């Protein structure tokens, strides 16, 4: 990856410089229609959604508020300029898939347990949201486009924001696939599963399966075999626009294709899955936390993020004159 990044000690892939494709500036944020999506069955999220709706109504031409579980035509509004998500990472992923490739910025307010994708906490929403709307920056992130073929016919297709996974189903047997990238055959491989992850999704299933943590500015995709037989194939990182082809071979166990851990499709022998990494698939409004700060405060590189926050805010002891002597 010339000029894109380097492999640091441990399992972190960090960018030398922030990619031009990652952070951008807009001339202005002209809000026509705004959509507020609240986490399902969480009264606190719904209540704050109503408060924010009253606050932002005078800043836009139209506004709608819906629960996350609702399949709404408001997602397809051609005048939609901003989506506010009040929920956890799962809620954000579901909304982001609906907006894939449409260049509509997202703002996320954390109502989840980890909140790795969130930039705003509920108790500071007004100050943070005001700064974002008055600013002109947004972050652009890569996503995945997938297609499932059966006997030469397209049977399903869609998008993923975090990862695409091919895995075994009920039986504890190996998945057997023939893999190629950009038409070049890699070979037949047996493993518990295979995972393709975006930089945004690298902190999820991917890192647990031995994949690298990728800086979100990178337009790359990581290929992670899950417990490959005899360790015959390593984890690898490929540039965006790489097309992966997985052919499910005879002798494999019952397998599933899973998208972002939320949507699943049962596969059959001889099914073919094609996945392509697509840059600028999802946009988030504002600068957001730095990559390292997000890792620190979400307990990825420190055991106790609360202790870390306390250390930052604790007053420093003042040395006495006797201690200086």
Residue pairs with C-beta under 8 A, 6 or more apart in sequence:
1 218
1 220
1 237
1 239
3 16
4 15
4 16
4 19
4 218
4 219
4 220
4 239
5 13
5 14
5 15
5 16
5 215
5 218
5 220
6 13
6 14
6 16
7 13
7 212
8 14
11 207
11 210
11 211
11 212
11 213
12 212
12 213
12 215
13 212
13 213
13 214
13 215
13 218
13 220
13 237
14 215
14 291
15 22
15 215
15 217
15 218
18 217
19 217
19 218
19 219
21 140
21 217
21 219
21 279
21 280
22 139
22 140
22 141
22 216
22 217
23 137
23 138
23 139
23 140
23 217
23 287
24 137
24 138
24 139
24 140
25 136
25 137
26 136
26 137
26 138
27 136
28 136
29 81
29 82
29 105
29 133
29 136
29 285
30 81
31 59
31 60
31 61
31 81
31 82
31 133
32 60
32 61
32 62
32 79
32 80
32 81
33 60
33 61
33 62
33 63
33 64
33 77
33 79
33 80
33 81
34 56
34 59
34 60
34 62
34 63
34 64
34 80
34 81
34 82
34 83
34 84
35 63
35 64
35 65
35 66
35 74
35 75
35 77
35 80
35 82
35 83
35 84
36 49
36 52
36 53
36 63
36 64
36 65
36 66
36 83
36 84
36 86
37 65
37 66
37 67
37 68
37 83
37 84
37 85
37 86
37 87
37 91
37 95
38 45
38 46
38 48
38 49
38 65
38 66
38 67
38 68
38 86
38 87
39 45
39 67
39 68
39 86
39 87
39 88
39 91
39 111
39 112
40 67
40 68
40 69
40 91
42 87
42 111
44 111
44 122
45 86
45 87
45 111
46 67
48 86
48 109
48 122
48 125
49 65
49 84
49 86
50 65
52 84
52 86
52 125
52 129
53 63
53 65
55 126
56 63
56 84
56 129
57 63
59 133
60 81
60 82
61 79
62 79
64 72
64 74
66 72
66 74
68 85
68 87
68 91
68 94
68 95
74 80
75 98
75 99
80 104
81 104
81 105
82 104
82 105
82 107
82 285
83 95
83 99
83 104
83 105
83 106
83 107
84 106
84 107
84 108
84 109
84 129
85 91
85 92
85 95
85 106
85 107
85 108
85 109
86 109
86 111
86 122
87 108
87 109
87 111
87 112
88 110
88 111
88 112
88 113
88 114
88 115
88 118
89 112
89 114
89 115
89 116
89 117
89 118
90 112
90 261
90 262
91 111
91 112
92 106
92 108
92 117
92 118
93 117
93 161
93 162
93 260
93 262
94 260
94 262
95 106
96 106
96 143
96 161
96 282
97 158
97 159
97 160
97 161
97 259
97 260
99 106
99 282
100 143
100 159
100 161
100 281
100 282
101 143
101 159
101 278
101 280
101 281
103 280
103 283
104 283
105 138
105 283
105 284
105 285
106 282
106 283
106 284
106 285
107 119
107 120
107 129
107 132
107 284
107 285
107 286
108 117
108 118
108 119
108 120
108 284
109 118
109 120
109 121
109 122
109 125
110 118
110 120
110 121
110 122
111 122
112 118
114 298
114 299
115 121
115 298
116 203
116 204
116 294
116 298
117 200
119 128
119 132
119 284
119 286
119 288
119 289
120 128
120 129
121 128
128 286
131 286
132 285
132 286
133 285
135 285
135 286
135 287
137 285
137 286
137 287
138 283
138 284
138 285
138 286
139 216
139 283
139 284
139 286
139 287
139 288
140 279
140 280
140 282
140 283
141 161
141 198
141 199
141 200
141 216
141 280
141 281
141 282
141 283
141 284
142 198
142 199
142 200
142 218
142 219
142 220
142 221
142 240
142 277
142 278
142 279
142 280
142 281
143 159
143 160
143 161
143 198
143 277
143 278
143 281
143 282
144 159
144 160
144 161
144 163
144 164
144 196
144 198
144 221
144 275
144 276
144 277
144 278
144 281
145 157
145 158
145 159
145 275
145 276
145 278
146 157
146 158
146 159
146 160
146 164
146 257
146 259
146 273
146 274
146 275
146 276
147 154
147 156
147 157
147 273
147 274
147 275
148 154
148 155
148 156
148 157
148 257
148 265
148 267
148 271
148 272
148 273
149 155
149 271
149 272
149 273
149 274
150 268
150 270
150 271
150 272
151 270
156 265
158 259
158 263
159 259
159 281
160 198
160 201
160 259
160 260
161 198
161 200
161 201
161 260
161 281
161 282
162 197
162 198
162 200
162 201
162 204
162 205
162 260
162 261
163 195
163 196
163 197
163 198
163 201
163 204
163 205
163 206
163 259
163 260
163 261
164 195
164 196
164 257
164 258
164 259
164 273
164 275
165 193
165 194
165 195
165 196
165 205
165 256
165 257
165 258
165 259
165 261
166 175
166 177
166 193
166 194
166 195
166 246
166 248
166 255
166 256
166 257
166 258
166 267
166 273
167 175
167 192
167 193
167 194
167 226
167 255
167 256
167 258
168 174
168 175
168 192
168 193
168 253
168 254
168 255
168 256
169 253
169 254
169 255
169 256
169 266
170 254
171 253
171 254
173 252
173 253
174 190
174 191
174 192
174 229
174 252
174 253
175 190
175 191
175 192
175 193
175 194
175 248
175 252
175 253
175 255
176 188
176 189
176 190
176 248
176 249
176 250
176 251
176 252
177 188
177 189
177 194
177 246
177 247
177 248
177 249
177 252
178 185
178 187
178 188
178 189
178 246
178 247
178 249
179 185
179 186
179 187
179 188
179 189
179 194
179 244
179 245
179 246
179 247
180 186
180 244
180 245
181 238
181 242
181 243
181 244
181 245
182 242
182 243
183 243
183 245
186 233
187 233
188 249
189 225
189 228
189 229
189 232
189 233
190 228
190 229
190 232
191 225
191 226
191 227
191 228
191 229
191 233
192 226
192 227
193 225
193 226
193 227
194 223
194 224
194 225
194 226
194 246
195 205
195 206
195 209
195 211
195 222
195 223
195 224
195 225
195 226
196 221
196 222
196 223
196 224
196 244
196 275
196 277
197 204
197 205
197 206
197 211
197 214
197 221
197 222
197 224
198 214
198 221
198 277
199 214
199 215
199 216
199 217
199 218
199 220
200 216
200 282
201 260
202 211
202 212
202 213
202 214
202 222
203 213
203 295
203 298
203 300
204 261
205 261
206 212
206 222
206 224
207 213
207 300
209 224
209 226
210 224
210 235
211 222
211 224
211 235
212 222
212 235
212 237
213 295
213 300
214 220
214 222
214 237
215 291
216 291
219 239
219 240
219 277
219 279
220 237
220 238
220 239
220 240
220 277
221 237
221 238
221 239
221 240
221 242
221 277
222 235
222 236
222 237
222 238
223 235
223 236
223 237
223 238
223 244
224 235
225 233
225 234
225 235
238 277
239 277
240 277
240 278
240 279
241 276
241 277
241 278
241 279
242 276
242 277
243 274
243 275
243 276
244 273
244 274
244 275
244 276
245 272
245 273
245 274
246 272
246 273
246 274
246 275
247 270
247 271
247 272
248 255
248 267
248 268
248 269
248 270
248 271
248 272
248 273
249 269
249 270
250 269
250 270
252 269
254 266
254 267
255 266
255 267
256 264
256 265
256 266
256 267
257 264
257 265
257 267
257 273
258 264
258 265
267 273
288 294
289 297
292 301
294 300
295 301
296 302
296 305
296 308
297 305
297 308
297 309
298 305
299 305
302 308
